[in-house]
Amino acid sequence: MSHIPQIKIPATYMRGGTSKGVFFRLQDLPASAQVPGAVRDALLLRVIGSPDPYGKQIDGMGGATSSTSKTVILSKSGRLDHDCDYLFGQVSIDKAFVDWSGNCGNLSAAVGSFAISAGLVDAARIPHNGVAVVRIWQANIGKTIIAHVPITDGAVQETGDFELDGVTFPAAEVQLEFMDPAAEEEGAGGAMFPTGNLVDRLEVPGVGTLTVTMINAGIPTIFVNADAIGYTGTELQDAINGDAKALAMFETIRAYGAVRMGLIKHIDEAAKRQHTPKVAFVAKPAAYVSSSGKQVAVADIDVLVRALSMGKLHHAMMGTAAVAIGTAAAIPGTLVNLAAGGGARTAVRFGHPSGTLRVGAEANQVNGEWVVTKAIMSRSARVLMEGWVRVPGDAF
């Protein structure tokens, strides 16, 4: 019986923040997959192990969650004042598509490290000891990210004592600056608030009319008050992810919010745009026990936030959603800002299912419009495995 052998492709499996993904250099992909399109998508689906009707991704590198069904493609940047171009693909677990509509803020923490190790950053920009400043062009959303990567003896330092809730072990701290994070989404006119309002009333059939803040910053996000949908803001994953009715409600909110934000023209299109927008619910500080058993006190946080990613409550917080949280918190009058106590602020510490996270943002008004110059947060990253991934030769 004839058979088609597997091919192998150089790849690195990395953790970035609270996510994991398979990283590729563009030049290492098969020639037919070096350009966007169906061939590239088919290859990445097979690498990750999707679509999988069992929802386990057993026959691939994915971990069967939105946080671990991810791919990254990097190349040397041809743009002035940038070192590398970063393209992120969120791979659907049970469907045959890759969503290219947004960034992954968590994996952004690993991009600078990978770019240095992969030879995509000029050697002259890398100190023997100190911090390398890697200028990243985020190609999905057309934005700049600055990664501050620690270097020891000429190599990326991955180990350290920086602790990140949602990650079991400490590692080296990587500071990220998301420059001008207001997302320039098609149909949204590049506005941070696509409707022109800090707060809107959103009619959601079967749910009701909700007060929401819809913002394009980091990633398009719809914020709703927790008590308006029957929650406290202290929920962990099991309280929502096992509730089919709740998940359907959140997806309905997401779909109608996407239309209102101008991201899609009809709610039916939401099924083909799973990665964006995100839906999050907020509440005033309250004590709770995190998923690891850690006690989170009222004094530890400014606001409670829970967010859904790819149809499920996230185990911690998406990095891009953290940017949206920090940005919204910095603008008086948004639901996030009001839940955090209102008023002007340059940073917020929020509680999520795994613990807490601090994110800063610089916001000001220019000609009556809110502008955020950058959002800042710290993550960590580590290489888990490097070598080759293998896929059947007829998989793409």
C-alpha positions in Angstrom: 0.0 0.0 0.0 1.4 3.4 -1.0 1.6 6.1 1.6 2.7 9.7 1.8 5.5 10.3 4.3 5.5 13.0 6.9 7.4 16.2 6.4 9.2 18.1 9.2 9.2 21.8 9.7 11.5 23.7 12.1 9.5 25.0 15.0 9.7 26.1 18.6 7.0 25.4 21.3 6.9 28.4 23.7 5.0 29.6 26.6 4.2 33.3 26.6 2.3 34.7 29.6 -0.6 32.3 30.3 -0.7 30.9 26.8 1.3 28.4 24.7 1.9 28.2 21.0 3.9 26.9 18.1 6.3 29.5 16.7 7.7 29.5 13.2 10.1 31.6 11.2 8.3 32.5 8.0 11.3 31.3 5.9 11.1 27.9 7.5 7.6 27.2 6.3 7.0 25.3 3.1 7.0 27.7 0.2 3.3 27.3 -0.5 2.6 28.3 3.2 4.8 31.3 3.2 1.9 33.4 1.8 -1.5 33.9 3.5 -4.3 31.6 2.3 -5.9 28.2 2.4 -2.6 26.3 2.2 -1.1 28.0 5.2 -4.3 27.6 7.2 -4.5 23.9 6.4 -0.9 23.4 7.5 -1.4 25.2 10.8 -4.6 23.3 11.5 -2.8 20.0 11.0 0.1 21.1 13.2 -2.3 22.0 16.1 -4.6 19.0 15.5 -7.7 20.6 14.3 -10.6 20.3 13.5 -11.1 17.8 16.2 -14.7 16.6 16.9 -13.5 15.1 20.1 -12.3 18.5 21.3 -9.0 17.2 22.5 -6.4 17.9 19.7 -4.8 14.6 20.5 -3.2 14.3 17.1 -1.4 17.7 17.2 0.4 20.2 19.3 -2.7 22.0 20.7 -3.9 21.7 24.2 -7.6 21.8 23.6 -8.1 25.3 25.1 -8.2 28.7 23.6 -4.9 29.4 25.5 -3.1 26.5 23.9 -4.5 26.4 20.3 -2.2 29.1 18.9 0.4 29.6 16.2 2.9 32.4 15.5 4.8 33.3 12.4 7.8 35.7 12.6 10.0 37.3 10.0 12.6 40.0 9.9 10.8 43.3 9.5 11.2 45.5 6.4 9.7 48.4 8.2 11.8 51.2 9.5 12.4 51.2 13.3 11.1 47.6 13.7 13.0 44.4 14.2 10.5 41.7 13.4 7.0 41.2 12.0 4.7 39.1 14.2 1.6 37.3 12.8 -0.7 35.4 15.2 -3.2 32.7 14.2 -5.8 31.5 16.7 -6.7 28.0 15.6 -10.2 26.8 16.1 -10.4 23.5 18.1 -13.5 22.0 16.5 -13.8 23.8 13.3 -11.6 24.0 10.2 -10.5 27.6 10.3 -7.7 29.9 11.6 -8.8 33.3 12.9 -6.3 36.1 12.0 -8.5 38.9 13.2 -6.5 39.9 16.3 -3.4 39.6 18.4 -2.5 37.4 21.3 -1.1 39.6 24.1 0.2 36.7 26.1 2.3 35.2 23.3 3.5 38.7 22.5 5.7 38.2 25.6 7.5 35.4 23.8 7.9 37.1 20.4 11.0 39.2 21.4 12.8 36.2 22.9 12.1 34.1 19.9 13.1 36.8 17.5 16.5 37.2 19.2 17.2 33.5 19.4 16.0 33.0 15.7 18.4 35.6 14.4 15.7 38.1 13.4 17.2 41.0 15.5 20.4 42.6 14.5 23.2 41.5 16.8 24.2 45.1 17.4 20.9 45.7 19.2 21.5 42.9 21.7 23.7 43.8 24.7 26.0 41.1 26.3 24.2 41.8 29.6 21.2 44.0 30.2 17.9 44.4 28.4 17.3 44.1 24.7 14.6 46.4 23.3 12.8 44.5 20.5 10.6 46.5 18.2 7.7 44.3 17.0 5.3 45.0 14.2 2.0 43.2 15.1 0.8 42.4 11.6 -2.7 41.3 12.5 -3.7 44.7 13.8 -1.0 47.0 12.4 0.4 48.1 15.8 3.8 48.4 17.4 4.8 46.4 20.5 8.0 47.1 22.4 9.4 44.1 24.3 12.1 44.5 27.0 13.9 41.2 27.0 16.5 40.4 29.7 19.9 39.3 28.3 22.6 37.4 30.2 26.0 36.5 28.7 24.6 37.4 25.2 21.6 35.0 25.4 18.0 35.5 26.3 17.4 35.0 30.0 14.4 32.9 30.6 14.7 31.9 34.3 14.1 34.3 37.1 11.9 35.1 40.1 9.0 37.0 38.4 5.7 35.4 39.3 2.6 35.6 37.2 -0.8 34.4 38.4 -1.9 31.6 36.1 1.6 30.3 35.5 2.9 27.7 37.9 6.6 28.5 38.0 8.5 31.8 38.2 10.6 33.1 35.2 12.3 36.2 33.9 10.2 39.3 33.6 9.5 40.7 30.1 7.9 44.1 30.1 5.7 44.9 27.1 4.6 48.3 25.8 1.6 48.2 23.5 1.9 51.5 21.6 -1.2 53.4 20.5 -3.3 50.3 21.4 -6.6 51.5 20.0 -7.3 48.9 17.4 -7.9 50.0 13.8 -10.6 47.5 13.0 -12.2 47.4 9.6 -15.6 49.0 9.8 -14.9 50.7 13.1 -13.1 53.6 11.5 -10.1 53.2 13.7 -12.0 54.7 16.7 -11.3 53.5 20.2 -15.0 53.8 20.9 -16.6 52.7 17.6 -20.1 54.1 18.5 -18.6 57.3 19.8 -19.9 56.6 23.3 -18.1 55.4 26.5 -21.3 53.6 27.5 -24.1 52.2 25.2 -27.3 50.4 25.5 -27.1 47.1 23.6 -30.2 45.2 22.8 -29.6 41.4 22.9 -32.5 39.2 22.0 -33.3 36.7 24.7 -31.0 38.5 27.1 -32.4 42.0 27.4 -31.0 45.5 26.9 -27.6 45.7 28.5 -25.4 48.7 29.5 -22.1 48.1 27.9 -18.7 49.7 27.1 -17.4 48.7 23.7 -13.8 49.5 23.1 -11.1 48.8 20.5 -7.9 48.7 22.5 -5.5 45.8 22.5 -8.4 43.8 21.1 -12.1 44.7 20.5 -13.9 44.0 23.8 -17.4 44.3 25.0 -17.6 45.0 28.8 -20.9 44.4 30.7 -21.6 44.7 34.4 -21.6 41.3 36.1 -24.8 41.8 38.1 -26.7 42.7 34.9 -26.2 39.1 33.7 -26.5 37.3 37.0 -22.9 37.1 38.1 -20.7 38.5 40.9 -17.4 38.8 39.1 -15.7 36.2 41.4 -16.6 33.2 39.2 -14.1 30.6 38.2 -14.1 28.6 35.0 -16.4 25.7 36.2 -19.2 28.1 37.1 -19.6 29.1 33.5 -17.9 26.6 31.1 -20.1 23.8 32.1 -23.3 25.9 31.6 -24.4 25.6 28.0 -27.1 28.2 28.5 -24.6 30.7 29.9 -22.2 30.1 27.1 -24.9 30.6 24.5 -25.9 33.9 26.2 -22.3 35.2 26.0 -22.0 34.2 22.4 -25.3 36.1 21.6 -23.9 39.2 23.4 -20.7 38.8 21.4 -22.5 38.5 18.1 -24.8 41.5 18.6 -21.9 43.6 20.1 -19.8 42.7 17.0 -22.5 44.1 14.7 -22.8 47.3 16.8 -19.1 47.8 16.8 -19.0 47.5 13.0 -16.8 44.4 13.0 -19.3 42.3 11.1 -22.5 43.2 9.2 -24.7 40.4 10.4 -24.7 38.2 13.5 -24.3 35.1 11.4 -20.8 36.2 10.5 -19.7 35.9 14.2 -19.2 32.2 13.8 -16.4 32.9 11.4 -14.8 35.4 13.7 -14.4 33.6 17.0 -11.2 35.4 18.2 -12.8 38.9 18.2 -14.5 40.6 19.8 -14.1 39.5 23.4 -16.8 39.7 26.0 -15.9 40.5 29.6 -17.9 41.3 32.8 -16.8 43.6 35.6 -17.7 44.2 39.2 -16.5 46.2 42.2 -13.8 44.5 44.3 -14.8 41.4 46.4 -12.8 38.7 48.1 -12.5 35.3 46.5 -10.4 32.2 46.2 -8.5 31.8 42.9 -8.3 28.6 40.9 -5.0 27.7 42.6 -6.5 28.2 46.1 -4.9 31.6 46.6 -6.9 34.1 48.7 -7.5 37.3 46.9 -8.5 40.1 49.3 -10.6 43.2 48.5 -7.5 45.3 49.2 -5.5 43.4 46.6 -7.5 44.6 43.6 -9.3 47.7 42.1 -11.8 45.8 40.1 -13.0 42.3 39.2 -12.9 41.1 35.6 -13.8 37.8 33.9 -13.4 37.4 30.2 -14.4 34.8 27.6 -12.1 33.6 24.8 -13.1 31.3 21.9 -16.4 30.6 23.6 -15.2 29.7 27.1 -14.3 31.6 30.3 -10.5 32.2 30.2 -8.5 30.6 33.0 -6.7 33.9 33.7 -6.8 36.9 31.3 -5.9 37.3 27.7 -3.0 39.8 27.4 -4.9 41.8 24.7 -8.0 42.0 26.9 -5.7 43.2 29.8 -4.8 46.1 27.5 -8.5 46.8 26.9 -9.1 46.7 30.7 -6.2 49.0 31.4 -7.2 51.4 28.7 -10.9 51.4 29.7 -10.0 51.8 33.4 -7.9 55.0 32.5 -10.9 56.7 30.9 -13.5 58.1 33.4 -17.0 57.0 32.7 -16.5 53.5 31.2 -17.9 50.5 33.0 -14.4 49.3 33.9 -13.5 52.7 35.3 -16.8 53.0 37.3 -16.4 49.5 38.7 -12.9 50.5 39.8 -14.2 53.5 41.7 -14.2 56.1 38.9 -11.9 59.1 38.4 -8.6 59.4 36.6 -6.0 56.6 37.0 -2.9 55.5 35.2 -2.9 51.9 36.3 -5.3 49.2 37.5 -4.9 45.9 39.3 -7.7 43.5 38.5 -8.8 40.2 39.8 -9.2 37.3 37.4 -9.8 33.5 37.9 -6.1 32.7 38.5 -5.3 35.8 40.7 -4.4 39.4 39.9 -2.7 41.4 37.2 -1.6 45.0 37.1 -1.7 47.0 33.8 -0.9 50.6 33.2 -2.2 53.0 30.5 -1.6 56.6 29.6 -4.8 58.3 28.4 -5.7 61.8 27.6 -8.2 63.8 25.5 -7.2 65.3 22.2 -9.8 67.5 20.4 -12.5 65.8 22.5 -11.4 62.3 21.6 -9.8 59.9 24.0 -6.3 58.8 23.0 -4.1 56.2 24.7 -0.4 56.4 23.8 0.5 53.1 25.3 -0.4 50.3 27.7 2.2 48.6 29.8 2.3 45.2 31.6 4.8 42.5 32.6 4.6 38.9 31.5 7.2 36.1 31.2 8.1 33.6 28.5 10.0 30.4 28.1 11.0 27.9 25.4 9.4 24.6 26.1 10.7 22.6 23.2 12.5 23.2 19.9 13.2 21.2 16.8 10.7 20.1 14.2 7.0 19.5 14.0 5.9 16.8 11.6 2.7 16.7 9.5 1.6 14.3 6.8 2.8 15.4 3.4 -0.7 15.6 2.0 -2.1 17.7 4.9 -1.9 21.0 3.1 
